[in-house]
Amino acid sequence: MTTPFKFPLSEQPYLFSEIEDELETPRLIKEENVKYYEDKHQDGTRHIRKVTETKIYYEGDNINKNPFCGSIVEIL
């Protein structure tokens, strides 16, 4: 049994005519980083603290605050 495609597909332009010789590099849109911390209080209770850091990248060079950074802290 033979496989119908060889990889990478960019080496087979006759199969996919819309693939150009120079492929665009993908643009990063959003990045999220989640961290979990265990907190112990003086009374002996334990809590889980979830910290989510988000970066959103906008298209264009005229954006003043690129990337937009935000943080969310949750106590579970």
C-alpha positions in Angstrom: 0.0 0.0 0.0 1.4 3.4 -0.9 0.7 6.7 0.8 -1.1 9.2 -1.5 1.0 12.2 -0.2 4.6 12.9 0.6 5.4 15.4 3.3 6.0 18.3 3.3 3.2 19.1 0.9 5.0 22.2 -0.3 7.2 19.8 -2.3 4.2 18.7 -4.4 2.8 22.0 -6.0 1.0 20.0 -8.7 -1.4 18.6 -6.1 -2.2 21.9 -4.4 -1.9 24.8 -6.8 -2.8 27.3 -4.1 0.4 26.6 -2.2 3.0 29.1 -3.3 6.8 28.7 -3.2 7.2 31.1 -0.4 4.7 30.3 2.4 3.8 33.0 4.9 5.0 32.6 8.4 2.1 32.2 10.8 1.1 35.3 12.9 0.8 34.9 16.7 -2.6 36.1 17.8 -2.9 35.1 21.5 -0.6 33.6 24.1 -1.8 32.3 27.5 0.3 31.1 30.5 -1.4 29.5 33.4 0.4 28.9 36.8 -1.0 27.2 39.9 0.3 28.0 43.4 -0.5 26.4 46.7 -1.0 28.9 49.5 -1.0 28.0 53.2 -2.5 30.4 55.6 -1.6 30.8 59.3 -4.9 29.1 60.4 -3.8 26.0 58.5 -6.1 26.3 55.5 -4.8 25.7 52.1 -5.9 27.4 48.9 -5.0 27.0 45.2 -4.2 30.3 43.5 -4.5 30.2 39.7 -2.7 33.0 37.8 -3.5 33.4 34.1 -1.3 35.8 32.1 -2.6 36.6 28.6 -0.9 38.5 25.7 -3.0 39.5 22.7 -1.1 40.6 19.6 -2.9 43.0 17.3 -2.2 43.3 13.6 -0.4 46.4 12.3 2.5 48.5 13.4 0.4 51.6 14.5 -0.9 49.9 17.6 0.3 51.8 20.7 0.2 48.9 23.2 1.2 45.8 21.2 1.0 43.2 22.8 -1.9 43.9 25.2 -1.1 42.1 28.5 -3.6 41.1 31.1 -3.5 39.0 34.3 -6.3 37.2 36.1 -5.9 35.8 39.6 -8.4 33.2 40.9 -8.5 31.6 44.4 -9.9 28.1 44.2 
